[in-house]
């Protein structure tokens, strides 16, 4: 019974450690995605870097890239 309890305790500890590693990796991915976006990368490039679609990257990092398009200039009105 002791070895089963020890094995269970080790397995649970391993799960906790792996969860922490997973969170740390996710944090590092978030930092790298922000840096890539700041460097001009778009969602398609960021998605490819992490083996996901552009849409997946957009869902993972919403608002990371702003699609600012210059507002069109208003047409000049000429008086006749």
PDB file with one MODEL, atoms N, CA, C and O in Angstrom:
MODEL        1
ATOM      1  N   UNK A   1       0.833  -1.205   0.000  1.00  0.00           N
ATOM      2  CA  UNK A   1       0.000   0.000   0.000  1.00  0.00           C
ATOM      3  C   UNK A   1       0.867   1.255   0.000  1.00  0.00           C
ATOM      4  O   UNK A   1       0.507   2.263  -0.607  1.00  0.00           O
ATOM      5  N   UNK A   2       2.024   1.191   0.689  1.00  0.00           N
ATOM      6  CA  UNK A   2       2.912   2.346   0.756  1.00  0.00           C
ATOM      7  C   UNK A   2       3.473   2.721  -0.603  1.00  0.00           C
ATOM      8  O   UNK A   2       3.589   3.904  -0.921  1.00  0.00           O
ATOM      9  N   UNK A   3       3.825   1.719  -1.413  1.00  0.00           N
ATOM     10  CA  UNK A   3       4.393   2.036  -2.727  1.00  0.00           C
ATOM     11  C   UNK A   3       3.346   2.630  -3.657  1.00  0.00           C
ATOM     12  O   UNK A   3       3.668   3.479  -4.489  1.00  0.00           O
ATOM     13  N   UNK A   4       2.100   2.195  -3.527  1.00  0.00           N
ATOM     14  CA  UNK A   4       1.018   2.768  -4.340  1.00  0.00           C
ATOM     15  C   UNK A   4       0.811   4.224  -3.945  1.00  0.00           C
ATOM     16  O   UNK A   4       0.649   5.085  -4.810  1.00  0.00           O
ATOM     17  N   UNK A   5       0.815   4.505  -2.643  1.00  0.00           N
ATOM     18  CA  UNK A   5       0.653   5.873  -2.158  1.00  0.00           C
ATOM     19  C   UNK A   5       1.820   6.741  -2.606  1.00  0.00           C
ATOM     20  O   UNK A   5       1.620   7.884  -3.017  1.00  0.00           O
ATOM     21  N   UNK A   6       3.036   6.210  -2.529  1.00  0.00           N
ATOM     22  CA  UNK A   6       4.211   6.963  -2.977  1.00  0.00           C
ATOM     23  C   UNK A   6       4.138   7.249  -4.473  1.00  0.00           C
ATOM     24  O   UNK A   6       4.432   8.360  -4.914  1.00  0.00           O
ATOM     25  N   UNK A   7       3.748   6.249  -5.245  1.00  0.00           N
ATOM     26  CA  UNK A   7       3.640   6.428  -6.700  1.00  0.00           C
ATOM     27  C   UNK A   7       2.581   7.480  -7.023  1.00  0.00           C
ATOM     28  O   UNK A   7       2.775   8.319  -7.902  1.00  0.00           O
ATOM     29  N   UNK A   8       1.467   7.424  -6.307  1.00  0.00           N
ATOM     30  CA  UNK A   8       0.404   8.414  -6.531  1.00  0.00           C
ATOM     31  C   UNK A   8       0.895   9.806  -6.170  1.00  0.00           C
ATOM     32  O   UNK A   8       0.650  10.760  -6.908  1.00  0.00           O
ATOM     33  N   UNK A   9       1.585   9.931  -5.048  1.00  0.00           N
ATOM     34  CA  UNK A   9       2.101  11.231  -4.610  1.00  0.00           C
ATOM     35  C   UNK A   9       3.094  11.788  -5.633  1.00  0.00           C
ATOM     36  O   UNK A   9       3.058  12.974  -5.958  1.00  0.00           O
ATOM     37  N   UNK A  10       3.980  10.921  -6.137  1.00  0.00           N
ATOM     38  CA  UNK A  10       4.954  11.363  -7.156  1.00  0.00           C
ATOM     39  C   UNK A  10       4.248  11.786  -8.447  1.00  0.00           C
ATOM     40  O   UNK A  10       4.617  12.784  -9.066  1.00  0.00           O
ATOM     41  N   UNK A  11       3.242  11.027  -8.840  1.00  0.00           N
ATOM     42  CA  UNK A  11       2.506  11.361 -10.065  1.00  0.00           C
ATOM     43  C   UNK A  11       1.784  12.699  -9.915  1.00  0.00           C
ATOM     44  O   UNK A  11       1.770  13.505 -10.846  1.00  0.00           O
ATOM     45  N   UNK A  12       1.190  12.937  -8.755  1.00  0.00           N
ATOM     46  CA  UNK A  12       0.496  14.211  -8.524  1.00  0.00           C
ATOM     47  C   UNK A  12       1.482  15.375  -8.474  1.00  0.00           C
ATOM     48  O   UNK A  12       1.196  16.460  -8.980  1.00  0.00           O
ATOM     49  N   UNK A  13       2.631  15.146  -7.869  1.00  0.00           N
ATOM     50  CA  UNK A  13       3.662  16.181  -7.833  1.00  0.00           C
ATOM     51  C   UNK A  13       4.138  16.498  -9.250  1.00  0.00           C
ATOM     52  O   UNK A  13       4.322  17.661  -9.608  1.00  0.00           O
ATOM     53  N   UNK A  14       4.333  15.457 -10.044  1.00  0.00           N
ATOM     54  CA  UNK A  14       4.756  15.644 -11.435  1.00  0.00           C
ATOM     55  C   UNK A  14       3.720  16.474 -12.196  1.00  0.00           C
ATOM     56  O   UNK A  14       4.083  17.354 -12.977  1.00  0.00           O
ATOM     57  N   UNK A  15       2.444  16.200 -11.974  1.00  0.00           N
ATOM     58  CA  UNK A  15       1.383  16.987 -12.618  1.00  0.00           C
ATOM     59  C   UNK A  15       1.451  18.456 -12.215  1.00  0.00           C
ATOM     60  O   UNK A  15       1.313  19.343 -13.057  1.00  0.00           O
ATOM     61  N   UNK A  16       1.665  18.711 -10.920  1.00  0.00           N
ATOM     62  CA  UNK A  16       1.764  20.109 -10.458  1.00  0.00           C
ATOM     63  C   UNK A  16       2.955  20.817 -11.088  1.00  0.00           C
ATOM     64  O   UNK A  16       2.849  21.969 -11.509  1.00  0.00           O
ATOM     65  N   UNK A  17       4.088  20.127 -11.150  1.00  0.00           N
ATOM     66  CA  UNK A  17       5.288  20.721 -11.750  1.00  0.00           C
ATOM     67  C   UNK A  17       5.048  20.995 -13.231  1.00  0.00           C
ATOM     68  O   UNK A  17       5.392  22.068 -13.728  1.00  0.00           O
ATOM     69  N   UNK A  18       4.466  20.042 -13.931  1.00  0.00           N
ATOM     70  CA  UNK A  18       4.202  20.225 -15.358  1.00  0.00           C
ATOM     71  C   UNK A  18       3.212  21.359 -15.605  1.00  0.00           C
ATOM     72  O   UNK A  18       3.335  22.083 -16.593  1.00  0.00           O
ATOM     73  N   UNK A  19       2.246  21.519 -14.729  1.00  0.00           N
ATOM     74  CA  UNK A  19       1.305  22.638 -14.860  1.00  0.00           C
ATOM     75  C   UNK A  19       2.055  23.967 -14.745  1.00  0.00           C
ATOM     76  O   UNK A  19       1.788  24.901 -15.501  1.00  0.00           O
ATOM     77  N   UNK A  20       2.984  24.050 -13.808  1.00  0.00           N
ATOM     78  CA  UNK A  20       3.784  25.264 -13.658  1.00  0.00           C
ATOM     79  C   UNK A  20       4.643  25.531 -14.884  1.00  0.00           C
ATOM     80  O   UNK A  20       4.778  26.675 -15.318  1.00  0.00           O
ATOM     81  N   UNK A  21       5.225  24.471 -15.442  1.00  0.00           N
ATOM     82  CA  UNK A  21       6.037  24.615 -16.654  1.00  0.00           C
ATOM     83  C   UNK A  21       5.157  25.099 -17.804  1.00  0.00           C
ATOM     84  O   UNK A  21       5.551  25.981 -18.566  1.00  0.00           O
ATOM     85  N   UNK A  22       3.975  24.523 -17.921  1.00  0.00           N
ATOM     86  CA  UNK A  22       3.041  24.913 -18.986  1.00  0.00           C
ATOM     87  C   UNK A  22       2.674  26.391 -18.872  1.00  0.00           C
ATOM     88  O   UNK A  22       2.634  27.100 -19.877  1.00  0.00           O
ATOM     89  N   UNK A  23       2.408  26.854 -17.656  1.00  0.00           N
ATOM     90  CA  UNK A  23       2.079  28.270 -17.452  1.00  0.00           C
ATOM     91  C   UNK A  23       3.266  29.165 -17.799  1.00  0.00           C
ATOM     92  O   UNK A  23       3.089  30.233 -18.387  1.00  0.00           O
ATOM     93  N   UNK A  24       4.466  28.736 -17.441  1.00  0.00           N
ATOM     94  CA  UNK A  24       5.661  29.529 -17.744  1.00  0.00           C
ATOM     95  C   UNK A  24       5.886  29.610 -19.253  1.00  0.00           C
ATOM     96  O   UNK A  24       6.223  30.672 -19.776  1.00  0.00           O
ATOM     97  N   UNK A  25       5.702  28.494 -19.947  1.00  0.00           N
ATOM     98  CA  UNK A  25       5.866  28.486 -21.404  1.00  0.00           C
ATOM     99  C   UNK A  25       4.821  29.380 -22.054  1.00  0.00           C
ATOM    100  O   UNK A  25       5.131  30.119 -22.988  1.00  0.00           O
ATOM    101  N   UNK A  26       3.596  29.321 -21.572  1.00  0.00           N
ATOM    102  CA  UNK A  26       2.533  30.169 -22.130  1.00  0.00           C
ATOM    103  C   UNK A  26       2.884  31.646 -21.947  1.00  0.00           C
ATOM    104  O   UNK A  26       2.681  32.454 -22.853  1.00  0.00           O
ATOM    105  N   UNK A  27       3.404  31.988 -20.786  1.00  0.00           N
ATOM    106  CA  UNK A  27       3.814  33.372 -20.525  1.00  0.00           C
ATOM    107  C   UNK A  27       4.922  33.793 -21.494  1.00  0.00           C
ATOM    108  O   UNK A  27       4.892  34.900 -22.032  1.00  0.00           O
ATOM    109  N   UNK A  28       5.887  32.919 -21.711  1.00  0.00           N
ATOM    110  CA  UNK A  28       6.974  33.221 -22.647  1.00  0.00           C
ATOM    111  C   UNK A  28       6.450  33.352 -24.076  1.00  0.00           C
ATOM    112  O   UNK A  28       6.918  34.205 -24.831  1.00  0.00           O
ATOM    113  N   UNK A  29       5.485  32.515 -24.453  1.00  0.00           N
ATOM    114  CA  UNK A  29       4.872  32.630 -25.780  1.00  0.00           C
ATOM    115  C   UNK A  29       4.158  33.969 -25.929  1.00  0.00           C
ATOM    116  O   UNK A  29       4.245  34.613 -26.974  1.00  0.00           O
ATOM    117  N   UNK A  30       3.454  34.384 -24.880  1.00  0.00           N
ATOM    118  CA  UNK A  30       2.759  35.676 -24.921  1.00  0.00           C
ATOM    119  C   UNK A  30       3.752  36.813 -25.128  1.00  0.00           C
ATOM    120  O   UNK A  30       3.513  37.716 -25.930  1.00  0.00           O
ATOM    121  N   UNK A  31       4.863  36.768 -24.405  1.00  0.00           N
ATOM    122  CA  UNK A  31       5.890  37.807 -24.557  1.00  0.00           C
ATOM    123  C   UNK A  31       6.462  37.808 -25.973  1.00  0.00           C
ATOM    124  O   UNK A  31       6.644  38.866 -26.574  1.00  0.00           O
ATOM    125  N   UNK A  32       6.741  36.626 -26.497  1.00  0.00           N
ATOM    126  CA  UNK A  32       7.311  36.525 -27.842  1.00  0.00           C
ATOM    127  C   UNK A  32       6.312  36.998 -28.895  1.00  0.00           C
ATOM    128  O   UNK A  32       6.699  37.641 -29.870  1.00  0.00           O
ATOM    129  N   UNK A  33       5.036  36.687 -28.706  1.00  0.00           N
ATOM    130  CA  UNK A  33       4.015  37.140 -29.660  1.00  0.00           C
ATOM    131  C   UNK A  33       3.915  38.659 -29.645  1.00  0.00           C
ATOM    132  O   UNK A  33       3.799  39.284 -30.700  1.00  0.00           O
ATOM    133  N   UNK A  34       3.958  39.258 -28.455  1.00  0.00           N
ATOM    134  CA  UNK A  34       3.924  40.728 -28.372  1.00  0.00           C
ATOM    135  C   UNK A  34       5.146  41.337 -29.050  1.00  0.00           C
ATOM    136  O   UNK A  34       5.032  42.341 -29.753  1.00  0.00           O
ATOM    137  N   UNK A  35       6.307  40.735 -28.844  1.00  0.00           N
ATOM    138  CA  UNK A  35       7.528  41.244 -29.470  1.00  0.00           C
ATOM    139  C   UNK A  35       7.459  41.100 -30.990  1.00  0.00           C
ATOM    140  O   UNK A  35       7.874  42.000 -31.721  1.00  0.00           O
ATOM    141  N   UNK A  36       6.940  39.977 -31.461  1.00  0.00           N
ATOM    142  CA  UNK A  36       6.814  39.772 -32.909  1.00  0.00           C
ATOM    143  C   UNK A  36       5.861  40.799 -33.511  1.00  0.00           C
ATOM    144  O   UNK A  36       6.136  41.366 -34.569  1.00  0.00           O
ATOM    145  N   UNK A  37       4.739  41.035 -32.830  1.00  0.00           N
ATOM    146  CA  UNK A  37       3.774  42.024 -33.322  1.00  0.00           C
ATOM    147  C   UNK A  37       4.384  43.416 -33.311  1.00  0.00           C
ATOM    148  O   UNK A  37       4.183  44.191 -34.246  1.00  0.00           O
ATOM    149  N   UNK A  38       5.121  43.733 -32.265  1.00  0.00           N
ATOM    150  CA  UNK A  38       5.774  45.046 -32.187  1.00  0.00           C
ATOM    151  C   UNK A  38       6.792  45.207 -33.309  1.00  0.00           C
ATOM    152  O   UNK A  38       7.061  46.322 -33.755  1.00  0.00           O
ATOM    153  N   UNK A  39       7.355  44.092 -33.763  1.00  0.00           N
ATOM    154  CA  UNK A  39       8.316  44.119 -34.856  1.00  0.00           C
ATOM    155  C   UNK A  39       7.673  44.093 -36.229  1.00  0.00           C
ATOM    156  O   UNK A  39       8.367  44.071 -37.245  1.00  0.00           O
ATOM    157  N   UNK A  40       6.338  44.096 -36.261  1.00  0.00           N
ATOM    158  CA  UNK A  40       5.639  44.166 -37.540  1.00  0.00           C
ATOM    159  C   UNK A  40       5.021  42.874 -38.024  1.00  0.00           C
ATOM    160  O   UNK A  40       4.425  42.853 -39.101  1.00  0.00           O
ATOM    161  N   UNK A  41       5.142  41.789 -37.263  1.00  0.00           N
ATOM    162  CA  UNK A  41       4.542  40.518 -37.688  1.00  0.00           C
ATOM    163  C   UNK A  41       3.028  40.597 -37.570  1.00  0.00           C
ATOM    164  O   UNK A  41       2.494  41.259 -36.680  1.00  0.00           O
ATOM    165  N   UNK A  42       2.357  39.924 -38.466  1.00  0.00           N
ATOM    166  CA  UNK A  42       0.901  39.856 -38.433  1.00  0.00           C
ATOM    167  C   UNK A  42       0.439  38.529 -37.862  1.00  0.00           C
ATOM    168  O   UNK A  42       1.248  37.645 -37.577  1.00  0.00           O
ATOM    169  N   UNK A  43      -0.882  38.398 -37.698  1.00  0.00           N
ATOM    170  CA  UNK A  43      -1.430  37.146 -37.174  1.00  0.00           C
ATOM    171  C   UNK A  43      -1.051  35.928 -38.023  1.00  0.00           C
ATOM    172  O   UNK A  43      -0.786  34.868 -37.457  1.00  0.00           O
ATOM    173  N   UNK A  44      -1.015  36.034 -39.361  1.00  0.00           N
ATOM    174  CA  UNK A  44      -0.621  34.841 -40.126  1.00  0.00           C
ATOM    175  C   UNK A  44       0.784  34.355 -39.764  1.00  0.00           C
ATOM    176  O   UNK A  44       0.999  33.154 -39.600  1.00  0.00           O
ATOM    177  N   UNK A  45       1.731  35.270 -39.641  1.00  0.00           N
ATOM    178  CA  UNK A  45       3.109  34.885 -39.300  1.00  0.00           C
ATOM    179  C   UNK A  45       3.196  34.340 -37.882  1.00  0.00           C
ATOM    180  O   UNK A  45       3.861  33.334 -37.638  1.00  0.00           O
ATOM    181  N   UNK A  46       2.529  34.999 -36.955  1.00  0.00           N
ATOM    182  CA  UNK A  46       2.558  34.558 -35.556  1.00  0.00           C
ATOM    183  C   UNK A  46       1.916  33.184 -35.441  1.00  0.00           C
ATOM    184  O   UNK A  46       2.432  32.312 -34.742  1.00  0.00           O
ATOM    185  N   UNK A  47       0.799  32.990 -36.121  1.00  0.00           N
ATOM    186  CA  UNK A  47       0.138  31.687 -36.112  1.00  0.00           C
ATOM    187  C   UNK A  47       1.042  30.585 -36.643  1.00  0.00           C
ATOM    188  O   UNK A  47       1.149  29.516 -36.043  1.00  0.00           O
ATOM    189  N   UNK A  48       1.697  30.853 -37.779  1.00  0.00           N
ATOM    190  CA  UNK A  48       2.604  29.840 -38.347  1.00  0.00           C
ATOM    191  C   UNK A  48       3.726  29.495 -37.373  1.00  0.00           C
ATOM    192  O   UNK A  48       4.141  28.339 -37.286  1.00  0.00           O
ATOM    193  N   UNK A  49       4.213  30.485 -36.649  1.00  0.00           N
ATOM    194  CA  UNK A  49       5.322  30.249 -35.717  1.00  0.00           C
ATOM    195  C   UNK A  49       4.936  29.289 -34.593  1.00  0.00           C
ATOM    196  O   UNK A  49       5.792  28.591 -34.049  1.00  0.00           O
ATOM    197  N   UNK A  50       3.647  29.254 -34.247  1.00  0.00           N
ATOM    198  CA  UNK A  50       3.196  28.368 -33.164  1.00  0.00           C
ATOM    199  C   UNK A  50       2.283  27.256 -33.683  1.00  0.00           C
ATOM    200  O   UNK A  50       1.548  26.624 -32.924  1.00  0.00           O
ATOM    201  N   UNK A  51       2.352  27.035 -35.007  1.00  0.00           N
ATOM    202  CA  UNK A  51       1.598  25.951 -35.640  1.00  0.00           C
ATOM    203  C   UNK A  51       0.094  26.069 -35.419  1.00  0.00           C
ATOM    204  O   UNK A  51      -0.575  25.095 -35.074  1.00  0.00           O
ATOM    205  N   UNK A  52      -0.420  27.272 -35.622  1.00  0.00           N
ATOM    206  CA  UNK A  52      -1.867  27.465 -35.567  1.00  0.00           C
ATOM    207  C   UNK A  52      -2.272  28.392 -36.699  1.00  0.00           C
ATOM    208  O   UNK A  52      -1.433  29.038 -37.328  1.00  0.00           O
ATOM    209  N   UNK A  53      -3.548  28.445 -36.941  1.00  0.00           N
ATOM    210  CA  UNK A  53      -4.059  29.300 -38.013  1.00  0.00           C
ATOM    211  C   UNK A  53      -4.005  30.767 -37.594  1.00  0.00           C
ATOM    212  O   UNK A  53      -3.811  31.098 -36.424  1.00  0.00           O
ATOM    213  N   UNK A  54      -4.183  31.623 -38.582  1.00  0.00           N
ATOM    214  CA  UNK A  54      -4.275  33.060 -38.309  1.00  0.00           C
ATOM    215  C   UNK A  54      -5.418  33.319 -37.332  1.00  0.00           C
ATOM    216  O   UNK A  54      -5.285  34.110 -36.399  1.00  0.00           O
ATOM    217  N   UNK A  55      -6.546  32.640 -37.560  1.00  0.00           N
ATOM    218  CA  UNK A  55      -7.700  32.820 -36.680  1.00  0.00           C
ATOM    219  C   UNK A  55      -7.397  32.333 -35.268  1.00  0.00           C
ATOM    220  O   UNK A  55      -7.813  32.951 -34.288  1.00  0.00           O
ATOM    221  N   UNK A  56      -6.671  31.224 -35.170  1.00  0.00           N
ATOM    222  CA  UNK A  56      -6.288  30.714 -33.853  1.00  0.00           C
ATOM    223  C   UNK A  56      -5.394  31.691 -33.111  1.00  0.00           C
ATOM    224  O   UNK A  56      -5.545  31.899 -31.907  1.00  0.00           O
ATOM    225  N   UNK A  57      -4.457  32.289 -33.843  1.00  0.00           N
ATOM    226  CA  UNK A  57      -3.569  33.282 -33.225  1.00  0.00           C
ATOM    227  C   UNK A  57      -4.363  34.504 -32.787  1.00  0.00           C
ATOM    228  O   UNK A  57      -4.106  35.070 -31.725  1.00  0.00           O
ATOM    229  N   UNK A  58      -5.324  34.909 -33.603  1.00  0.00           N
ATOM    230  CA  UNK A  58      -6.157  36.069 -33.250  1.00  0.00           C
ATOM    231  C   UNK A  58      -6.986  35.777 -31.993  1.00  0.00           C
ATOM    232  O   UNK A  58      -7.177  36.653 -31.149  1.00  0.00           O
ATOM    233  N   UNK A  59      -7.475  34.535 -31.882  1.00  0.00           N
ATOM    234  CA  UNK A  59      -8.237  34.168 -30.669  1.00  0.00           C
ATOM    235  C   UNK A  59      -7.328  34.096 -29.449  1.00  0.00           C
ATOM    236  O   UNK A  59      -7.718  34.498 -28.353  1.00  0.00           O
ATOM    237  N   UNK A  60      -6.122  33.588 -29.640  1.00  0.00           N
ATOM    238  CA  UNK A  60      -5.182  33.444 -28.519  1.00  0.00           C
ATOM    239  C   UNK A  60      -4.690  34.801 -28.030  1.00  0.00           C
ATOM    240  O   UNK A  60      -4.540  35.015 -26.827  1.00  0.00           O
ATOM    241  N   UNK A  61      -4.437  35.721 -28.968  1.00  0.00           N
ATOM    242  CA  UNK A  61      -3.907  37.045 -28.621  1.00  0.00           C
ATOM    243  C   UNK A  61      -4.789  38.139 -29.210  1.00  0.00           C
ATOM    244  O   UNK A  61      -4.347  38.867 -30.098  1.00  0.00           O
ATOM    245  N   UNK A  62      -6.020  38.271 -28.739  1.00  0.00           N
ATOM    246  CA  UNK A  62      -6.896  39.303 -29.312  1.00  0.00           C
ATOM    247  C   UNK A  62      -6.338  40.696 -29.046  1.00  0.00           C
ATOM    248  O   UNK A  62      -5.810  40.977 -27.970  1.00  0.00           O
ATOM    249  N   UNK A  63      -6.464  41.549 -30.035  1.00  0.00           N
ATOM    250  CA  UNK A  63      -6.016  42.924 -29.869  1.00  0.00           C
ATOM    251  C   UNK A  63      -4.517  43.113 -29.969  1.00  0.00           C
ATOM    252  O   UNK A  63      -4.019  44.224 -29.788  1.00  0.00           O
ATOM    253  N   UNK A  64      -3.792  42.044 -30.253  1.00  0.00           N
ATOM    254  CA  UNK A  64      -2.336  42.134 -30.340  1.00  0.00           C
ATOM    255  C   UNK A  64      -1.923  43.009 -31.520  1.00  0.00           C
ATOM    256  O   UNK A  64      -0.964  43.777 -31.445  1.00  0.00           O
ATOM    257  N   UNK A  65      -2.663  42.871 -32.592  1.00  0.00           N
ATOM    258  CA  UNK A  65      -2.347  43.613 -33.810  1.00  0.00           C
ATOM    259  C   UNK A  65      -3.549  44.459 -34.161  1.00  0.00           C
ATOM    260  O   UNK A  65      -4.662  43.955 -34.311  1.00  0.00           O
ATOM    261  N   UNK A  66      -3.314  45.732 -34.289  1.00  0.00           N
ATOM    262  CA  UNK A  66      -4.431  46.595 -34.669  1.00  0.00           C
ATOM    263  C   UNK A  66      -4.408  46.743 -36.180  1.00  0.00           C
ATOM    264  O   UNK A  66      -3.364  46.968 -36.792  1.00  0.00           O
ATOM    265  N   UNK A  67      -5.558  46.614 -36.745  1.00  0.00           N
ATOM    266  CA  UNK A  67      -5.683  46.766 -38.194  1.00  0.00           C
ATOM    267  C   UNK A  67      -6.060  48.195 -38.505  1.00  0.00           C
ATOM    268  O   UNK A  67      -7.126  48.473 -39.055  1.00  0.00           O
ATOM    269  N   UNK A  68      -5.185  49.078 -38.151  1.00  0.00           N
ATOM    270  CA  UNK A  68      -5.454  50.495 -38.401  1.00  0.00           C
ATOM    271  C   UNK A  68      -5.229  50.795 -39.866  1.00  0.00           C
ATOM    272  O   UNK A  68      -4.135  50.620 -40.402  1.00  0.00           O
ATOM    273  N   UNK A  69      -6.270  51.241 -40.484  1.00  0.00           N
ATOM    274  CA  UNK A  69      -6.127  51.691 -41.861  1.00  0.00           C
ATOM    275  C   UNK A  69      -6.313  53.186 -41.847  1.00  0.00           C
ATOM    276  O   UNK A  69      -7.165  53.703 -41.125  1.00  0.00           O
ATOM    277  N   UNK A  70      -5.539  53.876 -42.623  1.00  0.00           N
ATOM    278  CA  UNK A  70      -5.693  55.327 -42.621  1.00  0.00           C
ATOM    279  C   UNK A  70      -7.091  55.710 -43.065  1.00  0.00           C
ATOM    280  O   UNK A  70      -7.636  55.145 -44.014  1.00  0.00           O
ATOM    281  N   UNK A  71      -7.656  56.667 -42.372  1.00  0.00           N
ATOM    282  CA  UNK A  71      -9.005  57.088 -42.742  1.00  0.00           C
ATOM    283  C   UNK A  71      -8.934  57.839 -44.060  1.00  0.00           C
ATOM    284  O   UNK A  71      -8.019  58.630 -44.291  1.00  0.00           O
ATOM    285  N   UNK A  72      -9.906  57.582 -44.920  1.00  0.00           N
ATOM    286  CA  UNK A  72      -9.873  58.257 -46.217  1.00  0.00           C
ATOM    287  C   UNK A  72     -10.053  59.756 -46.031  1.00  0.00           C
ATOM    288  O   UNK A  72     -10.791  60.210 -45.155  1.00  0.00           O
ATOM    289  N   UNK A  73      -9.381  60.491 -46.851  1.00  0.00           N
ATOM    290  CA  UNK A  73      -9.526  61.947 -46.768  1.00  0.00           C
ATOM    291  C   UNK A  73     -10.864  62.324 -47.360  1.00  0.00           C
ATOM    292  O   UNK A  73     -11.314  61.748 -48.351  1.00  0.00           O
ATOM    293  N   UNK A  74     -11.478  63.282 -46.748  1.00  0.00           N
ATOM    294  CA  UNK A  74     -12.790  63.682 -47.255  1.00  0.00           C
ATOM    295  C   UNK A  74     -12.607  64.398 -48.586  1.00  0.00           C
ATOM    296  O   UNK A  74     -11.677  65.186 -48.758  1.00  0.00           O
ATOM    297  N   UNK A  75     -13.503  64.116 -49.520  1.00  0.00           N
ATOM    298  CA  UNK A  75     -13.371  64.756 -50.830  1.00  0.00           C
ATOM    299  C   UNK A  75     -13.574  66.258 -50.707  1.00  0.00           C
ATOM    300  O   UNK A  75     -14.374  66.737 -49.904  1.00  0.00           O
ATOM    301  N   UNK A  76     -12.853  66.956 -51.497  1.00  0.00           N
ATOM    302  CA  UNK A  76     -12.991  68.412 -51.478  1.00  0.00           C
ATOM    303  C   UNK A  76     -14.276  68.790 -52.192  1.00  0.00           C
ATOM    304  O   UNK A  76     -14.609  68.260 -53.252  1.00  0.00           O
ATOM    305  N   UNK A  77     -14.969  69.702 -51.588  1.00  0.00           N
ATOM    306  CA  UNK A  77     -16.200  70.188 -52.213  1.00  0.00           C
ATOM    307  C   UNK A  77     -15.896  71.513 -52.877  1.00  0.00           C
ATOM    308  O   UNK A  77     -15.407  72.448 -52.243  1.00  0.00           O
ATOM    309  N   UNK A  78     -16.183  71.577 -54.119  1.00  0.00           N
ATOM    310  CA  UNK A  78     -15.950  72.824 -54.848  1.00  0.00           C
ATOM    311  C   UNK A  78     -17.245  73.594 -54.957  1.00  0.00           C
ATOM    312  O   UNK A  78     -18.295  73.027 -55.257  1.00  0.00           O
ATOM    313  N   UNK A  79     -17.168  74.859 -54.718  1.00  0.00           N
ATOM    314  CA  UNK A  79     -18.365  75.676 -54.911  1.00  0.00           C
ATOM    315  C   UNK A  79     -18.399  76.133 -56.357  1.00  0.00           C
ATOM    316  O   UNK A  79     -17.385  76.532 -56.931  1.00  0.00           O
ATOM    317  N   UNK A  80     -19.564  76.066 -56.916  1.00  0.00           N
ATOM    318  CA  UNK A  80     -19.688  76.492 -58.307  1.00  0.00           C
ATOM    319  C   UNK A  80     -20.163  77.908 -58.397  1.00  0.00           C
ATOM    320  O   UNK A  80     -20.325  78.435 -59.498  1.00  0.00           O
TER     321      UNK A  80
ENDMDL
END
